[in-house]
Amino acid sequence: MTLTSIIIPTYNGLSYLADCIASIRAYTTPPYEIVVVDNGSTDGTTDFCRRESLRFVSLPDNRGFPAACNTGLRLASGDRLLLLNNDVIVSHRWLDNMADCLDHARDVGIVGPYTNYASGKQRMIAPYETIGQYHEMAIHLNAPNPYQWLQVDRLVGFCFLFKRELYERIGELDERFSPGHYEDDDYCYRARLAGYRLMIAGDTVVHHHGSASFFKQDEGRLAALIDRNHRLFVEKWGVDPLAFV
C-alpha cells in the first residue's frame, strides 16, 4: 500500500503538537510515517518526540515554515507527502478521503480539506463548539463523497497533500517567503503551471486552531511580513495571488 509521509513543522507549540499527534494516531488508517521538524523549540518538544518514539529532526534555531517543510520533505520516504501544521486536529477518515481525491486522476497534484480556520474557499462555518463535538460530527462530515470534491486555483498549506511526482517535478517550497506566508500560494501556482489540478476534498474536515506560531509575533511585524511576502510573490510571477483566493 502507498505510504504517506506526514511532515509537521513546529516551534514552541508542544501542547498543540501532542494533540495533533494523538489525533493522527487515533484516526489514521492508511500507512503513514510522521516526521516532526522542530524549529529550535525550548519547550520540551525534542524530549516529547523521543518519549513518543517519533522520527524528528531538531534545527538549531527557528528557520521558518518553508525551510522546516523542506527539511522534512528531504527525509520523507512516502509516495504521498503531507505538510501539516502542528495546530491541526484530524478525525475520522481524514487521510483516506484526501488520498482518494489525490489518486483519482493523474493530473491531480495537491489536495486540501475544509476547516474552521483558513482563508479562501477552504473555510467553512464550523458546526461544532468543542473538539469532542468535532470528532462526533466528523463521522458524518467525513463520510466519503467524491461529489463534494472541488477544483480550485489555490489551497492553504495547513494540511497540504501532494504526490511525490509533483515534488520531484517542481521542487521544494521557496524559502524566500520565510518565515512564512505565500509559500503555499507560490507552490500552488507552480503546480498549476506544471499542468496539475488542485482539489478540495470536500468530504474531509479537519480542525485548525489557526496560526499558532504566527500569533506569537507582534501584530505590526506580522502585517509587515504578510505585505512583504505578497510583494515578493507579485515580483516573482507578475500576478496578484489574491486573485486566486
C-alpha positions in Angstrom: 0.0 0.0 0.0 1.1 3.6 -0.6 2.9 5.3 2.3 2.1 8.9 3.2 4.8 10.9 4.9 3.2 13.4 7.3 5.6 16.3 7.9 4.9 18.5 10.9 7.0 21.7 11.4 6.8 23.0 15.0 8.1 25.8 17.1 7.3 26.1 20.8 3.9 24.5 20.3 4.2 21.4 22.4 0.6 21.2 23.6 -0.7 21.7 20.0 1.8 19.1 18.7 0.9 16.5 21.3 -2.8 16.8 20.4 -2.1 16.7 16.7 0.0 13.5 17.0 -2.7 11.9 19.2 -5.4 12.6 16.7 -3.3 11.2 13.8 -2.6 8.0 15.7 -6.3 7.7 16.7 -7.9 8.4 13.3 -5.4 7.4 10.5 -5.9 4.1 8.7 -3.7 4.2 5.6 0.0 3.5 6.1 1.9 6.6 7.2 5.0 7.9 8.8 5.4 11.1 10.9 8.4 13.4 10.5 8.5 16.2 13.0 10.8 19.2 12.2 11.5 21.2 15.3 12.5 24.8 14.6 14.7 25.3 17.7 11.9 25.0 20.3 12.7 25.5 24.0 9.5 23.9 25.4 10.5 20.3 25.6 9.4 19.3 22.1 12.5 17.2 21.4 12.0 15.3 24.7 8.4 14.7 23.8 9.4 13.3 20.3 11.9 10.9 22.0 9.3 9.7 24.5 6.8 9.2 21.7 9.3 7.4 19.5 8.7 9.9 16.8 11.0 10.4 13.9 12.2 14.0 14.2 15.0 16.5 13.3 15.8 19.4 15.6 17.1 22.5 13.9 19.4 24.8 15.9 17.1 27.9 15.5 13.8 29.0 14.0 14.3 28.9 10.3 10.7 29.4 9.4 7.9 27.2 8.0 9.2 26.8 4.4 12.7 25.7 5.5 11.3 23.3 8.1 9.0 21.8 5.5 11.8 21.3 3.0 13.9 19.7 5.7 11.1 17.2 6.3 10.5 16.6 2.7 14.1 15.6 2.2 13.7 13.0 4.9 10.4 11.7 3.8 10.1 8.3 2.2 6.4 8.2 1.2 4.9 8.4 -2.3 2.4 10.9 -0.9 3.7 13.9 1.0 1.6 15.8 3.5 2.6 19.1 5.1 0.6 19.5 8.3 0.5 22.4 10.8 1.1 21.4 14.4 -2.1 23.0 15.5 -4.4 20.8 13.3 -6.6 18.1 14.8 -7.7 15.3 12.4 -10.6 12.9 12.7 -12.4 10.0 11.0 -11.3 9.0 7.5 -9.4 12.3 7.0 -6.4 10.8 5.2 -8.5 8.1 3.4 -10.7 10.7 1.8 -7.9 13.1 0.9 -5.8 10.3 -0.6 -8.8 9.0 -2.7 -9.2 12.5 -4.0 -5.4 12.9 -4.8 -5.3 9.5 -6.5 -8.5 9.6 -8.5 -6.8 11.3 -11.5 -3.2 11.6 -12.8 -3.3 15.3 -13.1 -4.5 16.0 -9.6 -1.4 17.3 -7.8 -2.4 18.8 -4.5 -5.4 18.2 -2.2 -6.6 20.1 0.9 -9.6 19.7 3.3 -12.2 22.1 4.6 -11.6 23.6 8.0 -12.9 26.1 10.5 -9.9 28.4 10.2 -8.4 29.3 6.8 -8.5 31.9 4.1 -10.3 31.4 0.9 -12.6 28.6 -0.2 -11.5 26.0 2.3 -13.0 27.9 5.2 -16.4 26.6 6.5 -18.7 27.7 9.3 -17.8 25.2 12.0 -21.0 23.3 13.2 -19.3 22.4 16.5 -18.0 24.2 19.6 -15.6 21.7 21.2 -13.1 19.2 19.9 -15.3 16.4 21.3 -18.2 17.7 19.2 -15.9 17.9 16.2 -14.9 14.3 16.4 -18.6 13.3 16.8 -19.7 15.3 13.8 -16.7 14.2 11.7 -18.3 10.8 11.5 -20.9 12.4 9.2 -18.8 15.4 7.9 -16.1 13.0 6.6 -18.4 10.4 5.1 -16.8 9.5 1.7 -18.4 11.5 -1.1 -16.5 12.3 -4.3 -19.3 14.5 -5.4 -18.1 17.0 -2.8 -14.6 17.3 -4.4 -14.0 20.8 -5.8 -11.3 22.0 -8.2 -9.8 25.3 -7.1 -6.9 27.7 -8.0 -5.4 27.8 -4.6 -5.0 25.7 -1.4 -3.8 26.8 2.0 -0.7 24.9 3.4 -2.1 24.0 6.8 -2.9 20.5 5.5 -1.4 20.0 2.1 -1.3 16.6 0.5 0.6 16.1 -2.8 2.2 13.5 -4.9 5.9 12.8 -4.8 5.8 13.0 -8.6 4.8 16.7 -8.2 7.5 17.3 -5.7 10.2 15.8 -7.9 8.9 17.9 -10.8 8.5 21.4 -9.3 10.9 21.1 -6.3 10.8 22.4 -2.8 9.0 25.3 -1.1 10.5 28.7 -2.0 12.4 29.8 1.2 12.4 33.5 0.1 9.0 33.5 1.8 10.4 32.6 5.2 9.4 32.6 7.9 6.0 32.1 6.2 3.0 33.3 4.3 2.5 32.9 0.5 4.9 30.0 0.2 1.8 27.8 -0.2 0.3 30.2 -2.8 3.6 30.0 -4.7 3.7 26.2 -4.6 0.1 26.0 -5.9 0.9 28.4 -8.7 3.9 26.4 -9.7 1.8 23.2 -9.6 -0.8 24.7 -11.9 1.9 26.0 -14.3 3.2 22.4 -14.5 -0.3 21.2 -15.5 -1.6 19.8 -12.2 -5.0 20.4 -10.7 -5.7 21.5 -7.2 -8.7 20.0 -5.3 -10.6 20.5 -2.1 -11.6 17.1 -0.7 -15.0 18.3 0.3 -15.7 15.1 2.2 -12.8 16.0 4.7 -13.0 18.4 7.6 -10.1 19.0 10.0 -10.0 21.3 12.9 -7.4 24.1 12.8 -6.6 26.2 15.8 -5.1 28.8 13.5 -1.7 30.4 13.1 -0.4 29.2 16.5 3.2 30.2 15.8 2.5 33.5 14.0 0.2 34.7 16.7 3.3 34.9 19.0 4.6 37.7 16.8 3.8 41.4 17.2 0.8 42.3 15.1 2.7 45.1 13.3 5.6 42.8 12.4 3.1 40.1 11.2 1.3 42.6 9.0 4.7 43.8 7.6 5.7 40.2 6.9 2.5 39.5 5.0 2.8 42.6 3.0 6.5 41.9 2.1 5.7 38.3 1.0 2.7 39.5 -1.0 5.1 41.9 -2.9 7.7 39.1 -3.3 5.0 36.9 -5.0 3.9 39.7 -7.3 7.6 40.5 -8.2 8.3 36.8 -8.9 5.2 36.0 -11.0 3.8 39.3 -12.2 0.3 38.4 -10.9 -1.5 39.1 -7.6 -2.1 35.9 -5.6 -5.2 37.5 -4.1 -6.9 36.9 -7.5 -6.9 33.2 -6.7 -8.4 33.3 -3.2 
